[in-house]
């Protein structure tokens, strides 16, 4: 320990009294981290609503064919320029085995409009489920509520 002689008196100095407080920077860091995470959480945008909702769908195998039936509803705030559905049939490994396109309507569809679809295709033996995507006639992808996967019966 260092000793200092000052006018005939020895004074003892401890190194601990001159050491910086290490908890203060850590407290500031924790405070800034908490404030930053709160700001990031508050700025998350709400998801946009779906443009199309799948109300009902059923796919059945019958003598070498797959038939696809169902109903769909336009839920967007703006009218759609036609509606095209793509059915992606998937294998047990979740890879697309085949895809099938179904045109619901070529005309402009107002919000609230419901349409039906019926389609037949050659059986894809490895297809065990399917998902549905939607596009308008200008090939703009639309957001879909209840896209699947649905089981192929």
Buried (B, 14 or more C-beta within 10 A) or exposed (E): EEEEEEEEEEEEEEEEEEEEEEEEEEEEEEEEEEEEEEEEEEEEEEEEEBBBBBBEBEBEBEEEEBEBBBBBBBBBEEEBBBBBBBBBBBBEEEEEBBBBEBBBBEEBBEEEBEBEBEBEBEBBEEBBBBBBBBBBBEEEEBBBBBBBBBEBE
